[in-house]
Amino acid sequence: MNEGSEAIALTPLSLGGYRWRTLDGRTGALGAKGGSSRLGWTEEADGLSFDLGACGDDRIEITQSGVTTAYTRATLEVTDVTFEHDGIEFAGRLIWPRGSAQAPLVVQTHGSERWSAVRSDPMQWLLAAQGIATFTYDKRGTGRSGGEYTQNFYILAQDARAALAQARSMAGGRIERVGFLGGSQGGWIAPLAASEANVDFVVALYGLAVSPLQEDRSEVVQNLARAGWGEAEQSAGAELSAAAGEVMRSNFQSGYAEFNRLRRAYRDAPWYNDIDGEFTSEMLPYPELALRIVGPTRAVGTSWDYDPVPVLRALNVPQLWMIAADDTEAPPAETITRIRALQAEGRPIDLAIYPDADHGMIITERRQGDTRRTGFVPNYFRTIGDWILARNLATALVADAEVTLATPAPATP
């Protein structure tokens, strides 16, 4: 929906109702019939009231402080399609800004979610509102796409390249330039897909430049620190995570000797119950036999050992990395160090780090054990659009972020 230069996207929630988002990062939730909006992901009223009109209407009205603003449906070319790859039928959607003879095209990769991106992803609409075409697809095992759900990064990167080929076949000569965009786990997939594709840019949102095994270790250490434990306890937690990682790496077939030894050594320690990671905390309560039996049934082929740095180093196209400094799901410290090292080598990477932002680039307030998530970082969707249009963070509307621009590659002697 558009009102002048403003845009608002409404996407369905899995439990009913809608979430709305604007280019400047504001967001809230509504019931199925509209009415009063809730601020961010809180239960607080935000002072907005939505009249969604009748089913099929091309107009909604939003009232705040007695002032009503009308939004009309944006004129976009929306083409739903299915395409075949690896013996699987995928569902996809191409959205093209109506009236644009040419436009940049973004092919979206996805995080670890299992919901339909075609149905619920807001990025496709908010980029289109800025004159950027998008191709979104349901990854295998989700939505209307067939196949078995997986977190094998190499398979998912192949799927992304197949989506790129489909998008190119549909858009043809209208494509001004094309790139991959991915958030969270998609921050691993997008650069990997680009490494074997002819693309012009990559956008990685709240992703990681470390392996999934290192992600768990970082979560364990960070959460112990947040609980008030010192370096000794954090180091012991990292040991446990490394041992748990060996079990995960083997698909629950080996590595138990060290994991069991450390569990016995630390289980009575006062910090033990504060361990919380990607997988370590889930594994700790269960005996070896249970892990051997149940573990493989829950495995989804995750590429635990994947090292993203060689891929990032080899990419010669502009990259944008947006990092949440307070990310509790993907602790960013080592990723920031690695991205800055790649920048120092002259790799074409722009970096924006947002304070007080958690996973999803969501502004999060933490007070006395209470978490309040109020919206996205300022100008979140607009900044992404600005960068894609110019591929230069210096011209993007970056607010409240620590920005490090790409530096030229060192001169060859």
C-alpha positions in Angstrom: 0.0 0.0 0.0 1.2 3.5 -0.8 0.3 7.0 0.4 2.4 9.5 -1.5 6.0 8.4 -1.0 5.2 6.3 2.0 4.6 2.6 1.8 3.2 0.0 4.2 3.2 -3.7 3.8 0.6 -6.0 5.5 1.5 -9.7 5.7 -0.5 -12.5 7.3 0.5 -13.9 10.7 0.5 -17.7 11.2 -2.0 -17.4 14.1 -4.3 -15.0 12.3 -4.3 -11.3 11.8 -1.5 -9.2 10.1 1.8 -7.6 10.8 2.4 -4.2 9.2 5.8 -2.7 8.4 6.9 0.6 6.9 10.1 1.6 5.1 11.3 3.5 8.1 11.2 0.5 10.4 8.0 1.0 12.2 5.9 -2.2 12.7 2.9 -3.5 14.6 0.4 -6.3 14.7 -3.4 -6.3 14.0 -6.3 -8.6 14.4 -7.9 -10.3 11.3 -10.4 -7.4 11.0 -7.9 -4.6 11.7 -8.8 -2.2 14.5 -6.3 -1.2 17.1 -2.6 -1.9 16.4 -0.1 -3.2 18.9 3.4 -1.7 19.1 6.2 -3.8 17.6 6.0 -7.3 19.2 4.5 -6.0 22.4 1.0 -6.0 23.7 1.0 -2.2 24.0 -1.4 -0.1 21.9 0.5 2.2 19.6 -2.3 4.7 19.0 -3.0 3.5 15.4 -6.3 2.1 14.2 -6.6 0.3 10.9 -9.8 0.1 8.7 -9.0 -2.7 6.3 -12.2 -2.2 4.3 -14.0 -5.1 2.7 -12.3 -8.1 1.2 -10.8 -7.2 -2.1 -10.7 -3.4 -1.5 -7.7 -1.6 -2.8 -7.7 0.9 0.0 -7.1 1.0 3.8 -7.3 3.8 6.2 -5.1 4.4 9.2 -6.2 6.8 12.0 -3.9 8.3 14.6 -4.8 11.1 17.0 -8.0 11.8 15.1 -6.3 12.1 11.7 -7.1 9.6 9.0 -4.7 8.7 6.2 -5.8 6.6 3.2 -3.4 4.2 1.6 -4.1 2.6 -1.9 -2.8 -0.6 -3.2 0.5 -0.2 -5.1 0.4 -0.9 -8.8 2.8 -3.8 -9.2 3.2 -6.7 -11.6 2.8 -9.8 -9.6 3.4 -13.2 -11.3 3.2 -16.4 -9.3 5.0 -19.3 -10.9 6.3 -22.9 -10.3 9.6 -24.1 -11.5 11.5 -27.4 -11.5 14.9 -28.1 -10.0 16.5 -31.2 -8.6 13.4 -33.2 -9.3 11.4 -30.8 -7.0 8.6 -28.3 -7.9 9.2 -24.9 -6.3 6.7 -22.1 -5.8 7.9 -18.6 -6.6 6.8 -15.1 -7.2 8.2 -12.3 -9.3 7.2 -8.8 -8.3 8.0 -6.0 -10.8 7.5 -2.3 -10.2 4.8 -1.4 -12.7 5.9 1.0 -15.4 9.6 0.3 -14.9 11.2 -0.6 -18.2 14.3 -1.8 -16.2 14.9 -2.3 -12.5 17.4 -4.0 -10.2 16.3 -7.5 -9.3 16.7 -9.2 -5.9 16.5 -13.0 -5.4 15.8 -13.7 -1.8 17.4 -16.6 0.1 15.9 -17.6 3.5 16.7 -18.2 7.1 15.8 -21.4 9.0 12.1 -20.6 9.0 9.6 -23.3 7.8 6.9 -20.9 6.8 6.0 -19.8 3.2 8.1 -16.9 2.1 5.9 -16.3 -0.9 2.9 -15.8 1.4 4.4 -14.0 4.4 7.7 -12.3 3.5 7.5 -8.5 3.7 10.8 -7.6 2.0 9.4 -8.4 -1.5 6.7 -5.7 -1.1 8.9 -3.1 0.6 11.6 -3.4 -2.0 9.1 -3.2 -4.9 7.8 0.0 -3.4 11.3 1.5 -3.9 11.5 0.5 -7.6 13.3 -2.8 -7.0 12.0 -6.1 -8.5 12.1 -9.2 -6.3 11.9 -12.9 -6.8 10.8 -14.8 -3.7 10.3 -18.6 -3.5 9.3 -21.1 -0.9 12.4 -23.1 -0.1 12.2 -26.8 -0.3 10.0 -28.4 2.3 8.1 -25.2 3.0 5.0 -23.5 1.8 3.9 -24.8 -1.7 7.4 -26.1 -2.6 8.0 -29.8 -2.6 11.0 -31.8 -1.3 12.3 -32.3 2.2 13.3 -29.4 4.4 17.0 -29.1 4.9 19.7 -26.8 6.3 22.4 -28.1 4.0 23.9 -24.9 2.8 25.2 -26.3 -0.4 21.8 -27.7 -1.5 20.1 -24.5 -0.5 22.6 -22.4 -2.5 21.9 -24.6 -5.6 18.2 -24.0 -5.0 18.9 -20.2 -4.9 20.8 -20.4 -8.2 17.8 -22.2 -9.7 15.5 -19.5 -8.5 17.9 -16.9 -10.0 17.7 -18.7 -13.4 13.9 -18.8 -13.2 13.8 -15.1 -12.4 16.1 -14.3 -15.3 13.9 -16.3 -17.7 10.9 -14.3 -16.6 12.4 -10.8 -16.5 14.8 -11.1 -19.4 16.2 -7.8 -20.6 14.3 -5.8 -18.1 16.9 -6.6 -15.4 19.2 -3.7 -14.7 21.4 -5.7 -12.3 20.7 -8.7 -10.1 21.8 -10.0 -6.7 21.0 -12.2 -3.8 19.7 -11.1 -0.4 19.5 -13.2 2.7 18.8 -12.8 6.4 20.0 -14.9 9.3 20.9 -18.4 7.9 20.4 -16.7 4.5 23.5 -14.7 5.3 25.4 -17.9 4.7 23.4 -19.0 1.7 23.4 -15.8 -0.3 27.2 -15.4 -0.6 27.6 -19.1 -1.3 25.0 -19.0 -4.0 26.7 -15.9 -5.5 30.0 -17.7 -5.5 28.9 -19.8 -8.5 26.6 -17.3 -10.2 26.9 -14.2 -12.3 25.4 -11.6 -10.0 26.2 -8.0 -9.3 25.7 -7.7 -5.5 25.0 -9.6 -2.2 23.1 -8.4 0.8 23.6 -10.3 4.1 21.3 -9.2 7.0 22.1 -10.2 10.7 24.1 -13.1 9.4 27.4 -14.7 10.5 30.9 -15.0 9.1 31.6 -18.0 11.3 30.5 -21.7 11.2 27.3 -22.9 12.8 29.4 -24.8 15.3 31.1 -21.5 16.3 27.7 -19.9 16.5 26.7 -22.3 19.3 29.9 -21.7 21.1 29.4 -17.9 20.9 25.9 -18.2 22.2 26.9 -20.3 25.1 29.7 -17.9 26.1 27.6 -14.8 25.5 24.7 -16.1 27.6 26.9 -17.1 30.5 28.4 -13.6 30.4 24.9 -12.1 30.4 24.1 -14.3 33.5 27.0 -12.7 35.3 29.6 -15.5 35.1 33.2 -14.8 34.5 35.9 -15.9 32.1 36.6 -19.2 33.8 32.9 -20.3 33.6 32.6 -19.0 30.0 35.7 -21.0 29.0 34.2 -24.1 30.6 31.0 -23.5 28.7 32.9 -23.2 25.5 34.6 -26.6 26.2 31.1 -28.1 26.6 29.9 -26.5 23.3 33.0 -27.8 21.4 32.4 -31.3 22.7 28.7 -31.1 21.9 29.7 -29.9 18.4 31.7 -33.0 17.8 28.6 -35.1 18.5 26.5 -32.9 16.2 29.2 -33.0 13.5 29.0 -36.8 13.5 25.2 -36.8 13.3 25.1 -38.2 16.9 27.3 -41.2 16.0 30.5 -40.3 17.9 32.2 -37.8 20.2 30.4 -38.9 23.4 33.5 -39.7 25.5 34.5 -36.1 25.9 31.0 -34.7 26.0 30.0 -37.1 28.8 33.3 -36.4 30.7 32.6 -32.7 30.7 29.0 -33.1 31.6 30.0 -35.2 34.6 32.7 -32.7 35.6 30.5 -29.6 35.4 26.9 -30.7 36.1 27.0 -29.6 39.7 28.5 -26.2 39.0 26.2 -23.3 39.8 26.6 -21.9 36.2 25.7 -25.2 34.5 22.0 -24.5 34.3 22.6 -21.1 32.7 24.1 -22.7 29.5 22.0 -21.7 26.5 23.1 -22.2 22.9 22.0 -23.2 19.5 22.1 -26.9 20.4 24.3 -27.6 23.5 21.6 -26.7 26.0 19.1 -29.0 24.3 21.6 -31.9 24.5 22.8 -31.6 28.1 19.8 -33.3 29.8 19.7 -36.4 27.7 21.8 -39.6 28.2 24.0 -40.8 25.4 21.5 -43.6 24.4 18.7 -41.1 23.9 20.9 -38.8 21.9 22.0 -41.7 19.6 18.4 -42.7 19.0 16.5 -39.4 18.8 19.3 -37.1 17.5 19.4 -38.4 13.9 15.7 -38.2 13.6 15.8 -34.5 14.3 18.8 -33.7 12.1 18.1 -31.6 9.0 21.5 -31.9 7.3 23.0 -28.6 8.7 26.4 -27.8 7.3 27.9 -27.5 10.7 31.5 -27.1 9.5 30.8 -24.5 6.8 33.5 -21.8 6.8 32.1 -18.7 5.1 35.3 -16.6 5.0 36.9 -18.2 1.9 33.7 -17.6 0.0 33.4 -14.0 1.2 37.1 -13.4 0.3 36.6 -14.7 -3.2 33.5 -12.6 -4.1 34.4 -9.6 -6.2 30.9 -8.0 -6.2 29.7 -5.4 -3.7 28.4 -6.8 -0.5 26.3 -5.1 2.2 26.4 -6.6 5.7 24.0 -5.2 8.3 24.7 -6.5 11.8 22.7 -6.4 15.0 25.2 -5.4 17.8 23.0 -7.0 20.5 22.2 -10.2 18.6 21.3 -13.0 21.0 20.8 -15.6 18.4 23.8 -14.9 16.2 26.4 -13.2 18.5 28.3 -10.8 16.1 31.7 -10.1 17.7 33.8 -12.5 15.7 31.8 -11.9 12.5 32.5 -8.1 12.8 36.2 -8.9 13.3 36.3 -11.0 10.2 34.3 -8.6 8.0 36.6 -5.8 9.0 39.6 -7.9 8.2 38.1 -8.6 4.8 37.5 -4.9 4.3 41.1 -4.2 5.2 42.1 -6.7 2.4 40.2 -4.5 0.0 37.1 -6.7 -0.4 34.1 -4.7 -1.6 32.1 -4.9 1.6 30.1 -2.2 3.3 29.3 -2.8 6.9 26.6 -1.2 9.2 26.4 -2.2 12.9 23.3 -1.2 14.8 23.5 -0.8 18.6 20.6 -2.1 20.7 19.4 -4.3 17.8 18.7 -8.0 18.3 18.3 -10.7 15.7 16.1 -9.6 12.8 17.5 -6.0 13.2 14.9 -5.4 15.8 15.3 -2.7 18.4 15.1 -4.5 21.8 14.9 -3.0 25.3 15.9 -5.2 28.2 15.0 -4.1 31.8 14.9 -6.3 34.9 14.5 -9.5 32.9 11.8 -8.0 30.6 12.3 -7.8 26.9 10.5 -5.2 24.9 10.8 -5.4 21.1 9.4 -2.2 19.6 10.4 -2.1 15.9 13.1 -2.4 13.3 16.2 -0.3 13.3 15.5 3.2 11.9 15.0 3.3 8.1 15.7 -0.5 7.9 14.0 -1.3 4.7 14.7 2.1 3.1 18.5 1.7 3.8 18.5 -1.7 2.1 16.7 -0.3 -0.9 19.0 2.7 -1.1 22.1 0.5 -1.1 20.7 -1.9 -3.8 20.0 1.1 -6.0 23.4 2.7 -5.5 25.5 -0.2 -4.1 27.2 2.4 -1.9 26.3 2.7 1.8 27.6 6.3 1.8 24.5 7.4 -0.1 22.0 5.2 2.0 19.8 6.6 4.7 21.8 4.9 7.6 20.6 6.1 11.0 22.1 5.2 14.4 24.6 2.8 12.9 28.4 2.5 13.0 29.3 2.4 9.3 32.5 1.1 7.7 32.7 1.6 4.0 34.5 -0.7 1.6 38.0 0.4 0.9 39.9 0.0 -2.4 42.0 -3.1 -2.8 45.7 -2.6 -2.0 47.8 -1.6 -5.1 49.7 -4.4 -6.7 53.5 -3.8 -6.6 
